[in-house]
Amino acid sequence: MKDFYDFGIKVDTSRKGNQKVFCPKCHHNRKHKYDKSLSVDTDEGVWNCHNCGWSGSLKGKSYTIPKNEPEEIDDRALNWLIKKRGISKDAIKRRKVGSETVFMPQVNANRSCIAFSYYKGGNLINIKYRDGEKNFRMVKGAEKTLYGLDLINHELEYVIVSEGEIDALSWDTVGVYNSLSVPNGASVDRNNLDYLNDCLSYLEGKTIYIATDNDEAGRSLQRDLARRFGAENCMVIYFPEDCKDANDVLLHEEESLRDCFENAKPYPVDGIHSPSEYNERVMYLMENGLPKNNETGFEELDDLITWQTNEVVVVTGIPSHGKSVMLDQLMVNMAGRNGNRFGIWSPEKPDISMHSVELTQKIVEKGTFKEKCLNPMSKEEYLAYSDFRDEHFHFIEMRSNVASVDNILSKATYLVRAKGIDYLIIDNWSYVENDKLYEKEGDAISQALNKMKMWSHENDCGVWLVAHTTKMQKKTNGEYPMPDGYSISGSAHWFNKPDVGVTIYRDKHFTSLSTWKVRNWWTGNKGEVHFSWQDEWKGFKEQGRISTSSDSEHFNGQPYSDDVLQ
C-alpha cells in the first residue's frame, strides 16, 4: 500500500490524527509560501487542500458512495412535479425520483428535498438534492456523471443533453427518450466537463442533440459540449424566445417540445451572424467584466498578458536561448494554477521520459539525477506527480504519419475530445512537413497558419507554435539583437497572422520574455519581463518587468501606439 510520501505529502510520522502540511500540487505557485493548505488525516489516510481542492486517499482514487437509495417521492414533491412542472408520473417512476430530508448548506438547515438519483453501470453513484427554494447539493465526494446515463437505449442513434434533471424529465414526458443532463448546470466561463471523460464510451457513434438553456450560460455550455463531442457530431435544439428551457416549452404545449426536437439544426460550425445576436453577451460583459483568461502565476507576466484558448501564439528566439524550456515552465505553472491541459508535439524533445522529468523538475523545483544537481528529488517525489502529469500533459508522436499540419491537428482534435486539452504545443515548425501544393515557402506558411487559426477557433484550443529565426548578425558588442516576427525564417506572415507574438531572449544577465504583438487589447500589451535561470532544476523564476517605453529599440514591427488597430 502506498504511503503519503508516494504522493509528495510530507507528514510527521510520529504524530497521529489531523495535520496541516504544504500541498505538493499548488504550493509552488502560492503567493503565501508559509500557508499549509493541505489537511491530512493520517488515521483515515485521506487529504484535502483548502486552496486548490486536491483530495485523495491512500487507497487510490475513490469516491463516496451514497449510503442509501432515496425514499419514495412524497406527495408534496410529486404534486409539485406534476402540477407545477408538467412532468408525467411515468417519467418520475422511470427515473426513480425520490424524496429525502438533508442538510442544505445554503440555508444552514435540514430541508425536505426532491432527490435525483445518478446511476452508472447499474450502481447508484450520486444523488442531487433540490429544495423548495431551488438550492442544490450533491453527495460530497461522490462521482459526477451524466444524469440518465444508464437509461440510454443504444438502438436509438441519438442522445439529448440538457442543463438540468427536470429538463431530462420533460423530454421523457413527451416520449422523446435518451435524454441526459449535465450534473452541475452551466457557467458563462469555461464549464468543467471532466466527468465526460468516463462517459464518452456510452455515447460513441451517437448524434448529440444539445438542449441547453436559452441564456448566456446555456450558450456557453453549448459551445463547450460541442467542443468535447465534436461540432460535426452535434445538433442544436432551439427553444422559442419566450421559453428558457425544455420544461418551459413543455408547460406551454407538449407538442411544441417535440417540434423543437424535430426541428433541431446542425451545430453552426460555419455561418453568418449579425451583431445583435451577441447583445446579451456584451450586456453580460459590461455588467460583470471581461472573462478571466489563463494566468501563469508569474505576477509581472500576468500583469503584462494573459492567455486565451482560441489564439495562435508564435514563439521565436535565437537557437539555445531557452524557448522550449520557457514553454515547459509556463505549461507547469498554468496546469497548477488554472488546471490547464496541454497536447504536446515536440520533436525537439523526442524522449518523452526525459521530457516528463523536465516538467516534474519545474513542479518540485528540484533536479533529478545526483550527477547533475546537489539536491535531487526522490523516487517517491517523482511518482507522487504521476496523476498530475497524466491529467495535464498529453504527448503526440508521429511515428507512421507524415508530420503535416493536418495530421498534427487531427491528433490534437482527438485530445480535445478525449482529454479536454486547452492548448496545443508545436515545438517546432522546422519539423513540420510543408504542403507540397505550394511552390513558395511563404505560401505554405500562410496556409499553415490559416489552418491553425481556424482549428483554434473551432475547438476553442490555443495553438502555441515555436519557430526559429533566420540567421542573425551580431551587434558591435558581440550580442545578437532581440528578434521579432519579421526575424523568423521563411515569411513575413509569422508577424502578420498570429494573435500573439513572443520572443525568448537571453543575454549575460537574464532571460527575457517579450511580447512583440498582441492582437486583442483586452488580453494584454507589448512589453518585456525578465527571468533568472535556475540551473539546479532547469527552470525560471521571475525577476521583474521593464517598461514598454524602454523596450522600443527591440521591436522592428508596428509601433506600440498601433496596438488597438492590429
N, C-alpha and C positions, 0 to 999 in steps of 0.2 A: 504494500500500500504506500502511496506517495505521502510525503510529509510537507509541511508548509514551505520548507526551503526549496522544494521542487518547483514551487510556483513563485519563487523570489520573495517570499514573505518572511521577514526576519523577526521571529518571536523569541521571547525569553523562555527557553525550555524549562527553566527552574520554577516557573510560575504556572498556575492553572487558572482556568476561567477566562474572563474577558481581558483583552489587551488592545491598546491603541498603538499602531505602528505606521511607518511610511508606506504608501501604496506604490508598488512597483510599476503599475500601469500609468499613473499620472504624475508621480512626484517630480519627475524630471522636467515637467512643463509647468509646475506650480510656481506662482509668484511667492507664496508663503512657504518657504522651504522648511520651516520648523513645524508645520501643521501635520500632525499624524492623523490622516483622514481615514485610515483603514481600521475598522473594528474587527477583531478576531476573537472567536470563541474557541479556545483550544480544547475544550471538553467535547464540543459537538463537531469540531473540525470544519467550521464554516467561517466565512468572512464577507464583509460588505464595506465598500468605500463610499463615504458620505460626500465625496467630491465628484468622482467620475461615474459612480454607480456600479463599478465592477464587483461582482459577488461570485461565490463559488463554494465548492465543497471538496474535501479530500477524497470523497467517494466518486469524484468525477462530475461531469456535467449532469445535474439533476434538477428536477422541477418539483414543486409542491403539487401533490395530488389532492383534489377536493375530497374531504372526508366522507361525504355522503351525497347521494343524488338529492336534488331539491325536492321539497314536499310537493304534493299535488297542488295545482294552482287553486287559490281560494276564490270565493265568489266575487269578492270586490275586484280583484285583478282581472278575473275572467270577464266580468261585465264591462270593465274599462276597455279591454282589448276589443271586445265585440262591438259595443255600442259607441265608444268614442273613437276607435281607430279602424273599425270596419273589418277586423280580422275574423276569419271563419273558425268555428270550433275544430274542424278537421285540420286546419293548418296549425293550430295551437297544440293539438294532440300529436300531430306528426313530428313537431319539433320538440316535444316533451317540455314545453314551457311550464315552469312551476312557480312556487312562491316560497319565500323564506324571510325570516327576520334576521337582519345582520347589522353590524355596526357600520355606519356611513361616516367617514372622516370629515366630509364637507360640512356636516351639521353636528358632528361630535355626539352622535346619539344612535341608538338602535332604531331601525326603521323596517317596516314591512315592505318587501321589495318583490318585483317580478324577477324571476331567475331564468336566464337564458343559458342553456347547457351547451358546451362546446365538446364535441366528440371527435376522436381521431383513432382510426384503426379499431373501432368498437369500444374504445375506452373513454370515459369522462376525463378530460384533461383540464378543463377550466369552467368557470361559471361567471357570467356577467350579471350584476345586480343593478336594477333601476328602481329608484323610489319615486314617490308621487311628485317630487319637485324636480325631476329629471336630473338627479345626481346619479353618477355611475361609479362602480368599482368592480374590479375582478379579483380573483383569488390571488393573494400576494405570493409571488414566486412561482406561479403556475405557468405552464407553457401557453403561448399565444398561437392561434391558428385561424383559419377562415371558418366562420360560423356556417354550419351546414355541410362541411366537407364530407362527412360520412353518408350524406343523403344523395350524393351525386349519382345520377343514373348514367352509366357510361354508354348506353345505347343512344343517348342524345348527343349531338355534336357541338353543343354549346354549354356555357355556364354564364350566369349573370352575377356580377359583383356589385353589390350595393354598399351603402355607407353605414347602415345600421340594421340591427336584428329585426325591427318592426318592418323595415322595407323588404327584407327577405320574406317575412311572413305575408306581406302584401302580395308578392308575386305568387306564393303558394295559393293564396285565397282566390286568385283569378285563374288558377290552373296552369300557370307558366312556371314550371319546376326547374330544378338545378340552379336555384338562386342561393348565392353566398353573401356573406357580409364581412367586411374587414372588422377586426376586433377592437380597434382603437380610434375610430372616427377619422376625421380629416383635419389637416392643418394647411394654412396658407404657405408655410415654408416646406422644405423637403420632408415628405412623410417617411416615417420609419416603417419599412416593409420587410424587415429581416425575417418575419415569420413566413414569408413566401418561399424562402429557400427550401423548406421541407414540404411545401405544398405543390411544387411545380410538377412532380410526377403524377399527381392526381389529375392535373389539367392538361396533360400532354395531348396535343393534336386537336384540342377543342378551340372553337372561336369564343373569345372573351367578350361578352356584352357588358360594357361599363355603364353603370346606372348610378352615378354619384349625385350628390345634391346639386341643386341649381343655384349655387352661390360660389364665391371666390375660393373658399376652402375646398369645395367639391370639385371645382375645375382643376385645382392644384393636385388633388388626389387622382383625378382622371389622368392627368399628364404623367404622374409618377407610376400609375398602374400600367399605362401604355408603354412606358419606358421599360418596365420589367418584363411584361408579357410580349413586347414587340408590337409596334403600332400596326404592322401589317396583319397581325392576328386579332385585331380588336375592332369591335363595332361600338358605337356610342348611342345610348338611349337618351333621347331628348324629351324633357317634360314641358308641358305648357308653361308660358311665362308666369302665370299666377299660381303655379304649383312648385313647391320647393323640392319634393322628393316623391318616391313611388307611393308612399302612403297618402300624401296629399291628393295625388291623382285618383287613388282608389276611393277616397272619400267623395270625390266629385262623381265618378262613374267607373264601374268595373271595366266596362268595355273599352273605355278610354285608355286604361292602363295596358290592356292587351294591344291596343293600337300603337302605343308607344314602343312596345317590343317589336311589333311587325314593321314599324317604320324606322327602325334603327338604321343609322348610316355608318359607312366605314369611317374609322378614325381619320381625321383630316391630316394625313401626312403632308400633303401639299394643298395649298388653297389660296384664295384671295380674301382679304379681310378689310374691313373698314375701321377707322379709329374708334368709332363709337362702341364697337364690340369690347373694347378694353376700358371703357369708362369706369366700370366697377373696380377693376384692378387699380386704376390710377387713384380713385377715391380712397381705396383702402390704403395705398401707399402714402397718400397725403395725410391721412389721419394717423397711421401707425408708424410711418417712417420707412425708409428703404430696407429691403430684405438684407439680412446679415449674410455676408459672404464668408468664405472659409479663411481662417487665420492660421498663422504658423506658430504663434507663441513667442516669436521674436518681436518685442514691443515696438522698436523703431521701424522694422519692416512692415508690421501690421498697420502702423500709422501711415506708412507710405502707400501701401497697396494691399488689397485683399483679393481673393481668388474665386472666380465664378466657375461653375461647372459646364458652361456652354461656350467656352472660349478656346481659341487656338493660341498657345503661348510658344514663341520661338525663343530658345535659349542658345546663346552663342558665346564664344570666347576663344582665346588662343589655346592651342593644344597644351594640356597639362596644367591649366590654370584652375582646375577643380570643378568643372561643370557637373560631372556625374556625381561627385561626392556631395556637392551642394544640393543636387536634386534628391539624393538619398536622405540628407538631413531634413529637407523640407517635407519629404514624404513621412518620415518618422514623426516629426512634430505635428503634422496635420492629422495623422492617424490617431495619435494620442489625444490631441486637443479636440478635434471635431468628429472623430470616428470615421474619417475618410478612408476609402478603399481604392487601391491602385492596381491597374493592369500594367505590367512592365515587359516591354520588349527591348532587351538590352544586349545586343551582340558585343557591345563594348565591355560587358561583364558576363561572358558566356557560362562561367562556373556558378551555378545557382547556389550551391552550398556556401561558397565564399561570399557571394552577394548577400545571402542571409546572415552570415557572420557580420558583415559590414553594417547591415541595418541594425542588428542587435547591439553592436558596439555603441551606436548612437543612442540607443534606448537607455542602456545602463551606464553609459559614459565610462566604459572600461574597455581595455584591449582584450584580446582573446588568447593569444599564444605567448607563453612565457619568454620565448626567444625574442619577441618583438616589443614587449612592454613590461613595466615594473609591477603592475597590479592587475594581472589577468582575471577575467571573470571565471567563476567556477562552472563546471558542467551543469550543476543544478540551476545556476542563474540563467544559463543559455536555454535550458529546457523549459524553464518557467515561462518563457515567452513564446512557446510553440503555438498556443492557441491564438495569441495576439498576431503573430506573423501570418498564420494561416488565414485569419479573418481579413487582414488588411492588405496583404501583398500577394498578387497572383501573377506568376511568371508565364510569359508566352515564348514558346520555342517554335521555330520554323524549320524543322528538320527536312521534311519531304516537300514542303511547299516553297515556291519562289517567294522571296521576301518582298512582294509588291505591296503597294499601299492598300489595294483591295483585299489581299489575303490577311494583312495585319488587322485591318478594320473588321474583317469577318470574325477573326478570333476575339477581338475586343467586343464585338456585338454579343457574342456568347457570354462573355464575362459580365456585361451589363445585365443580361437576362438572369444568369445563374447566380452571380455573386454581388450584383448591385454596385459595380465599381463606379467611382466618381471621376476618375482621371485615368487617361491612357498615357503612358510614358514611352516615347520612341527615342532610343539613345543608341545610335544616332543616324542622321539622314544618309551618311555616306554608305551605310549598309543596305539601304533601300534600293530595290531594282527599279530603274526608271521605266516609264511606259514607253514601249518601242514605237508607239504610234506617232511620237513627236520627235522630229529630227533635231530640234533645238533644245538644249538643256533647260533654257528659261521657260519654254512652253510646258515641259514636263513638270517642272517645279510649280508653275502656276496651277496646273490642273490637280496636282497632288494636294496643294494647299486648299484648293476649292473643295476637293472631296473630304478632306479632314474637317473643314469648316461646316459643311452640310451634315456630315456624320455627327459632329459635336452637337449641333442644334437638334437633330432628330432624336438623339439618345440622351440629351442633357448630360453629357460627359465631356469634361475638358480634355484637350489633347496638348501635351507638352512635348515639343519636338526639339531635340538638340541638333544644331547644325554648325559645322566648323567654319571658321573664317578662311578667306583666301590667304595666300602668303603675304605677310605684312612686313613693312620696313621698320626697323628700329629708329627711335628718335636719337638726337645727338647725345643724350645722356645714357644711351645704351638700353633703354626700356622701350617696349612696344607701346604705341598709343592704344587707348581703350577703343575696341571695335564696337560697331553697332550693326543694325540690319543691313546697311549698304556694304558692310565689310564681309558678308557671308559669300562664299563661293557659289557662283552659278547664275544669280539673277537678283535684280532689284526687288522682285516680288517678296523676297524674305523680309523686306521692310514694309512693303505696301499692304500685304494681305493678312498677317496675323493680327489678333486683337491686342496682344501684349508682347512686347519685345524685351528681353532680359540679356544682360551681359554679365558673365562671371569673370572677374579680372583680378590678377594678383600682382602686387609689387613687393618691394623689400619689407614692407611693414605690415600689410594686412591683405586680406581678400575682400573684394567689394562685390556687391550685387547691385547692378544699375538697371533701372527701367528706362529704356530709350523710346518706348512707345506704349501708351495706354489709351486704347480707343475710347473706352467708356469712362467718362469723367467721374461717374458715381462709384467706381471701383478703386480709383487711386490716382496717382500722379507720377510724373517723371522724377527721378531722384536717385540717390545712392546711399547704401547702407554698408558699413564696414563690419567685417567679421575677423576674429582671430582663429588661427588653426590650432586644433588640439591634437597633437601628434600621438598622444597615448592611445586615444580611441578613434582617431581618423575622422574627426568631425569639426564642427564650427560652433563658436559662441559669438554672440552679437557684441560689437564694440560701440556702435553709435552711427548716427546719420549725419550726413553733411548737407547743407542747404543746396537747393537746386540752383541758386544764383552762382554758386562757385563751381557748379558742375558743367556749365555750358560748353567749356572747351572740349569735353569728352564727346559731344553729340554733333554729328555731321548731317542729321536729317532735319525734320521740321522743327522750328523753334518752339520753345515752351509755350508761348502765347497762343499757339495754334491747337492746344490740347482739345478744346471743345469742337473744333472744326474737323478733326480727323474722323 
